[in-house]
């Protein structure tokens, strides 16, 4: 009898999950993802992340910024450039910073976010073309940078 009840409960839960409405999906192609980290000492940070298997991708240690990569994971290390750790997206690039043939322009992303009433801390100039960026924060105060380089 207990087995029958358990089977019925599992079936009910499965049926509910199959029939319940899914949240509205607003797919935005944001481009390559990396984590930008605020660091205190760029040289110590680079040495540390190299021990974790990260290798040089771009940057200038004398200018106090470096981009490192491990597999598909990309991190940027910035001493004195950013206020805090930041999720970074680059429209127009893949994970290897190679140009994508087609991509969603940062201004189009901005229009979509504004239509969803997302508060932007810095807006892209919609009258321009090419490189531009916008800044926003998630509900927990985490910074998000959408930075288009081309």
N, C-alpha and C positions, 0 to 999 in steps of 0.2 A: 504494500500500500504506500509506504514512504517513497519507494522508487517511482511510482506513478505520479505522485504529487510533485516530486522533483522534476520529472520529465515534463509535466504540464507547465510548471513554472518556467523552466528553461525555454519551452516552446513559446509561451506567452511573451517572454522578454525578447526572444528573437523576432517574433512577429511585430512587436511594438517598435523595435529598432528598425525593421525593414520599412514600416509604414509611417514612422514619425517624419516630420518635415525637417529638412536639412537647413542650416543657416544659409542666408543669401551669400553667394560667392561672387566676389568682385575681383576677378583675376587681373592683376596688374603685373606686367613684365617689368621688373625693376633693374634687371641687368646683373652684372657680377656682384657677388657679396664678399665683403671682408669685415673684419672687426678692427676698428681703429682704437688703439690703446694709448692712453695718456701715461707716459713713463717719466720717472724722476731722473734716470741716468741712461741715456740712449745706448752707451757702450755696454753697460752691464746687462741691459735688457736684450740686446742683440746676442751677446754671448750666451745668455740663458736660453733663449729660444733656439739658437743653433744647437745646443745640447739636446733639445727636444726634436731635432731633425729638420728644423726650418732652414731654408737656404735663401740667399739674396735674390730678390726679384727686381727691385728698383730702389731708388733713393740715394741719399747722401748723408753719411754718418756725421760729417762735419757741419752740415746744415741741420742736424738733429732730427732727421726723419728717415725711416727705412721701411720698405715693404718686403716681407718675407713670406715664403710659401712652403707648405708641406703637403704634398698631394694636391687635392683641390682646395685646401684650406689656406686662406690668405689673411695675414694680419699686417696692419700698419702700426709702426711704433713712432710716436710723436712726442718729443720733449719740448714743451713750451708752445705748442700749436693749438691744442684743443683743451676745452674745459673739463672734459671727462671722457670715459670710454664711450664709443659711438658705433652703432651699427651703420655700415656704409654700403650703399648700392651705387653701381655705376652703369646707368643706361648706355647702351651702345657697345659694351664690352662683354666678352665671355670671361670665364675664371682665369684665363691666361692673359688678360688685358689685350686681347685681339679684337679688332673691330668686327661687330656683327653687321651683316648686310642690312637687316631690318631690325628696328628697335622702336620702342615707345619713347618719344621725346619727353624730357623732364617737364616741359610745359603742359603736355597732355596728361601726364601723371598728376601734376598739380591741379589741373581742372577737375579731374576725377576726384581727387581728395577733397577739394573744396565743395564739390557737389554732394559729398558725403558728410559735410560739416566738420571736417578734420581741421583743427587749429594748426596753422603753420607759424613757426617762429621766424622764418625768413622765406620769402617768396621769390621764385624765379621771375625775371622780367619777361613777360609774355610777348613783348614787342620785339624781342631779339631772336636770333637763331644761333645754333652752335652751343659752345660751352656755357653752362649755367648750373645752378644748384638751388636746392631748397632744404630747409631744416624743420624738423618737428620733433615732438616728444611723444612717447607712448604713455598710457595712463599711469605708469609707475615712474615717470620722469626720465626714462632712458632716451638718450639722444639718437636720432635717426637722420643721417645725411644721405640725400639722393643727389649725387654729384656726376653730372654729365660732362665728359672731357672733349667732346667733339660735336 
